[in-house]
Amino acid sequence: MHGNQFEEANSQDNDIDAFDKLQSIKAYSEAQDEFNWNYGIAKAAVGAYQEAEQALLLVSNEHYQSDYYYQAWLCRCFIMAGKASLAWDHHVQIEASEESFR
């Protein structure tokens, strides 16, 4: 196995391990914004956009919701789920908010 192939295989194994761990604590952590943030972004990063969207929408902390990365990942989830108009509406709402001027 060449170096790049080994690194890719090892990375995939680590992703599976991380998702196994996240899945194992999901039932106990779904009410926590930190869990939903991490779970949602992790799911989106591997292309599980519907699950990612569901988790990200559970985040209720305004500090997290106003974060650029949260907004970008949520919009990407909307777009990849065929909800481009929802992503655009979200983007326009954020642009019009006071946070966009800071």
HUNORCOR-V803670 format. One record per backbone hydrogen bond with DSSP energy under -1.0 kcal/mol. NH is the residue of the N-H (numbers start at 0). CO is the residue of the C=O. Records with the same first field share a line. If there is no record, write none. Layout:
BEGIN
NH: CO  CO
END
This chain:
BEGIN
5: 1
6: 2
7: 3
8: 4
9: 5
10: 6
11: 7
12: 8
13: 9
14: 10
15: 11
16: 12
17: 13
18: 14
19: 15
20: 16
21: 17
22: 18
23: 19
24: 20
28: 24
29: 25
31: 28
35: 31
36: 32
37: 33
38: 34
39: 35
40: 36
41: 37
42: 38
43: 39
44: 40
46: 43
47: 42
48: 46
51: 47
52: 48
53: 49
54: 50
55: 51
56: 52
57: 54
58: 55
64: 60
65: 61
66: 63
70: 66
71: 67
72: 68
73: 69
74: 70
75: 71
76: 72
77: 73
78: 74
79: 75
80: 76
81: 78
82: 77
86: 82
87: 83
88: 84
89: 85
90: 86
91: 87
92: 88
93: 89
94: 90
95: 91
100: 97
101: 98
END
